[in-house]
Amino acid sequence: MGFSLQRLVVLALAITSYASPLVYSRTAHTSHTNSNGLTFNHFNGSLPNVTILATGGTIAGTSNDRTATGGYKSGALGINTLLSEIPDIFNIANIAAVQANNVNSGDISSSLLLNLTHRLQIEVCDDPTMSGAVITHGTDTLEESAFFIDTTVNCGKPIVFVGSMRPSTAISADGPMNLLQGVTVAADTKSKDRGALVVLNDRIVSAFFATKTSANTVDTFKAYEQGSTGFIVSNKPYFYYPAVQPNAKHVVDVSDVDAVPRVDILYAYEDMQVDSIYSAVKNGAKGIVVAGEGAGGVSTDFASAINEIVAKHNIPVVLSHRTVNGEVPTADITGENAKTQIASGMFNPQQSRILLGLLLAEKKGLKEIREVFFKATVA
């Protein structure tokens, strides 16, 4: 029996109703500019607000060779170009995209990080309408910047660092998924009060513990001893435990800081010459970190040079470890060395350099600096 005209109309309406996502445009295409001048080009009042501060790196890199994971041009694309390839991201949050810089991560400096800190404080922390922020970054120094921000931005809102190991033009580029997941984590209320986070390759890692473990593979950012904070499956974050802060964390207020004093890292090795530490001080270093052998070890001659430098210039010298994990115990620094050398505890050389520089920016003296690092020691 054939359909009547009335039945055909009903059937057509049912089909149209079922396909409504294709028929009705989303209200999220409304543009909105907030009180800080941040513009959201796909705004939906029911979604959380997240700002992206893009700094460049491999995630914005390009190459003519789609198989190339080296030799590409870093920081070639702008953040809006990257976002245009991930339309699903606008279903997660309202995004204000800002091109803060567009450089490879080797060109990130303390002045750029101070600028990011000040922006995050004003545009994210002090704005009750903002849920969090994402920072795109080159992976080579991502752990350093993430540690810097973790130490200086502490309003409870998630600040998520993302990057990629493959340029945007590579087959199976990891950047788009990392960026999508980073925004998802930043928009998630369960991400609050965890400090800065690093999100790559489906893992959520505390910026306080994250380190780059491979120069080439996508599975590179890990916290070997402490483990990941959580993981992501089908773009759904899962945290292993409630929000917690590391025991050794020290918060630095940089609201009145416009420059971070120079701190140099010196790598320890057999036959290490003492002229390196004298040269560092002569050329303007206000603090020294030594990536020591084993648990912060240096030669007898170098230890004597440290004592001389501290006595003459009152410059703090922190002994860290060149190993991936472990501690430089206070108990290992004895005798005359205990008066001049500071044990880094569990802070690696990169973290020690950043923390020491920020403490110097706070005008901390040797005694106060020693107390901060002592929180990261066991013995």
N, C-alpha and C positions, 0 to 999 in steps of 0.2 A: 504494500500500500504506500503511495507517495506521500511526501510531506506536504502539509498545508502551508500557506504563506505565513500563518501565525507561528507554526512550529519552526519554520526557517528563521524567523526573526528571533525567537527565543534561543535557538542554537547559536546564532551569530553573536548574540549578547553574552552567552556563556563563554564562548571562545574568546571574545574580547576581554571579558573579565579575567579569565585565566591568564591571558597574556599581558595583563595590565602593566608589568614592569617595562615592557617595550613600548607601551602606548603613552603612559603618563611620564613626563619628565620629572626628575627629582628636584625637590626644593633646594637641594644642597648647592645648586649652581648660583645661588645668590651671593654676591660679593659683600664683604663686611670688613671695615677697618676699625680696629679697637683704639682705645685711648692712648696707646703707646705708638700708634702709627703702623702697626702690623696689619697687613692685608690678607684676608682669607678669601681666595677666589672661588672656593666651593664651600659655602657656609650652610650648615644645617644646625639649627639651635638645639637639636636633641643629641648632638655628638660632642665629645670632649674637644678642647682646643689644645693643639700642640704646635710649637714653633720648631722649625728646622733651621739650624745654623750650619751652613755648608762651608767647608774649608778646602775642598779639593780632594786630592789623593787618587788612588787607583780606581775607586768607585766612580770617579768622574773621568777616568782615563780612556783613551782611544788608540786604536792601531788599525792599519790597513790589513793586517794579518789576523784572521779570526781565531787562529790557533795560538797566537802569541800571548804568553803570560810574562813576558819580559821585553824590554825595549820599546814599550808603548809610551805615549805622551800622557803624563799624569796631569790631573786637573784641567782637562780640555773642555769639559762640558759644564754648563751651569745647572743649578739645582732644579730649575723648572723643566729643563729638558729631561732630566732623570725622572722627575715625577710624572711627566707625560707618558712614560712607558709603563707606569704602574697605576692605572685608573682605579684599581681596587682599594688603593690606599685612602681614597676620599670617602670610602664607606666606613673607615675606622675612626677618623678624626677630622676636624677642621684644621687645616694646615696653613700656617703662615711661613712661607719659605723665604729665607734671607741668605744671600750670598755674602757671607762674612769675609771670606778669602777664597782663592782658588789656586792652591800651591801644592807641591808634593810635601809630605809630612816632614822631610828634612829641613824645610824652611819655616816651620812653626817655631815661634820664639816666645819667651816669657811675656813680652809686651803684647803679642797677639792673644795669649792666654788670659792676661789681665783684662784685656778688652772684652773677651768672651765672658769672663767672670762678672764684670760689671753689667754687661747686657743681660745675662741670665738673672742676675739679682733684680734688676729693674723690670724686665719684660716678662719674666716667668715667676720668680719668687714673690715679688711684691704685687703681682696681678692676680687677684682671687679667681679670675675667669680662666686662667691657664692651668692645664693639668700637668704639663711637663714639657720637656724639650728633647730634641734629637740633634746630635752633632755628627755630621759626616766628616770623616777624617782618613788620611792615609794611614796604613797599618804599621809602617815602620816605627813611628813614634807615638802611635795611638795610646799605648799604655802610659806614657809619660803625661800626655795631655789629660787623660782620664783621671790619673792620680792627682794632678794639679787641681782639676775641677772638683774632684771628690773632697779635697782638702779645703777648698775655698768657697764652695757653694753648698750650704747645708740648711736648706729650708724645708726639707722633707719631700719635696717634689722630685720625681725621677728625672735625672739627666742621663740620657742614653747615648753612648758612642757606638757608631756603626762605621764599617768600611767594607772593603772587599779585597780579595787576593787576585781577582781577575778583572781586567779592564772591562768597561761596559760593552765593548765590541766583541768580546771573546765568546766562543761557544760555551753555553752553560755559565754565563757570567753570574757570579754570586751576589753582586751588588743589589739588584732589585729586590730579591727576597730578604736580604739583610736589612734594607731600608724599610720594607713593609713590616718586618718583625720588630724593628726598632721603634717605629711609630706605635705599633700595637702595645709594646711593653710600656712606652711612655704614657700612653692613654689609660693604662690599666691601674685601677686604684690600689691593687695589691702590690704595686711597684713602689709605693710610698715608703719613706723612712728607711730606705736601703742604701742610701748614698748613690753616687754615680754608678752606672752599670755599663758593661760592654756586651753587645749583642751581635754575634756572628755565628754562622753555621749552626743555627738552631739552639745555641747555648746562651744562657744568661749568666754572666760572670761579674762578680763584684770588681769595680775599678780599683779597689784597694789591693786586690790580690792578683789581678789579671796580668799575664805576660804573654808576649808573642813567642811561641815555642818552635815554630818552623818558618824559615824564610820564604817558603814557596807554596805549601799546601793550604787549602781553604780551612782545614781543621787545625787552626793555629793558636787561637787565644784560649788559654786555660789557666786555672789555678791548681797547680799540681797537688800541693799539700791540702789546701782548703776545699777544693772541689767547686763545681759550679753552683750558682744560687738557684738555677732552675733551667728548664728547657722549653722548647716550643714545638708543638705538633699541630699541623693544619692551622697554623697561625693562632693557636691558643696557648698562651703562656701558662706554665705550671711552675710554682715555686716550691722548693723542697721543705722550706721552713719559714716561720714568720719573720717579719722584718727584724734585723739585728745589726748592731754597729760593731766593728772590730775593736777589741780591747786597746789596741795600740794607736787608734786614730786620734789625731790632733787637728782641731779645727783652727784655721787661720782667717782672721778678718782682714781683708785687703781693701776695704772700702776707701781707706785713705792712702793706699799704696799705689804709686804710679810707676815704680820700677822695682825689679828684683835683682839684688846684687849677684854678681858673677860667681858661680861655683864650678870648679873644674873636677872632672873625674880622671884619675890616673890609674892605669891598669897595671897590676903587679905581675911580675914574671921573673924567671931566673935571670940573673945578671942585670936586674933593673938598676938604672943609674939614678943617683940622687938629684942630678941637675934638673930633672923634670919638675920636681916640686918647687925648686927655687925659681925656675922659669915661669911657672904658673903664677906665683905670687908677684914676680917682677912685672908680669903682663896684666895685672889687675884683678886676679882672683881674690875674693874676699872670704872664700871658704874652699876646702879641699875634701873630696871624697876619694878614697882609695879602694878600688876593686881588688881586695886582697886575695892571697892564695889561701885556699881552704877556708877556715873560719877567720878571715881577715888578716892572714899572715903577711908580713913584709920582712925584708932582710934587716939585720942588726944595724947596718949603715943607714938604711932608709928610716928606721925607727928613730935613730939619732937626729936625722935631718928634720923629721916631724917635730921632735922636741925643740929643736933650735928655732924652727919657723914659728911655732906657737909662742915660745918665750919672747921672741924678738918682735913679732907682728901682732900677737894676740888673735891669730886667725884659727878658727875651729877646723879640726881635721877629723873626719869620720872614717872609721875603718869598716868597710862593707865586705861582701864576698863576691867573687867572680863566678861561683857556682850558681846553678839555676835556683836552688832552694837551700835552706839552712839558716843558721843564726851565727852572728858574731857575738859570743857571750861577753858580758862585762868581766867575768871572772878570768878571761884569757888576757886581759890587759892589766898588767901588774907593775909594781915598782914605780919608777919615775914615769913610765909611759901612761900610767893611770891618771896622772895629773894633766896630760896634754892630749891624749887620744880618746876619742869617743867611739864606743861600740855601736854599730848600726842596728844590732839585734837582727830582726827578720827583714828589715828593709834592704832591698837590693840596691846596687849603685845608682840606678836611674831614680828610684824613689828617694834615696838618701840625698841626691843632688837637689831635687825639687823641694823636699822638706827643709833642708838646710837653707836654701835660698829664701824660702818663705819666712823661716824663723829669723833670718838676718834682716829681712824686710820689716819684720815686727820689732827690730832692735833688741832681740834677745841676746843675752850674754852667754858665755861658755857654760856656766852652771845651769842656766835654764834650758839651753840646747841639749845638754847631757840628760836632763830629766825627761825631756820629750822622747828622746831615743831610748831611754831606759825602759819605757812602757812597752817596747817591742822586744825586750830581752827576757829570757827565762832564767838564765844562770848568771 
